[in-house]
Amino acid sequence: MAFAWKMVERGDEVTFTLTGELNYDAHENFRVMIDEAAKFKGRRFALDLAGVPTVDSAALGMLLLFKERVGGRDAAVCLLRPNDNVLSILKLVNFQRYFEMR
């Protein structure tokens, strides 16, 4: 399934709902999403991963790039609802150090 995203702004939080394969093939569309998110710098962000079946190393890099572009180390970015497979990969690479996960 091709990667897609949808943005919803609620108060001081901007949520991006991601669906499809988050891999290298998605990088151009993901960069468009990052550019959109950068307009809301300083806000809280949530990336809803419920519709993402798996992530690869390119996806991990894209998630870190998202955090860097929206505010760096201090940016409030939450990864929401990853499935068990995605959550195990995120924990394996210690992403809980960089992102809140719910």
NORBEL-V346669 format. One record per helix or strand of 2 or more residues. SS is the DSSP state (a for helix, b for strand). FROM is the first residue (numbers start at 1). TO is the last residue. If there is no record, write none. Layout:
[[SS:FROM:TO] [SS:FROM:TO]]
//
This chain:
[[b:4:10] [b:13:19] [a:24:38] [b:44:51] [a:57:74] [b:77:80] [a:84:92] [a:95:97] [b:100:101]]
//
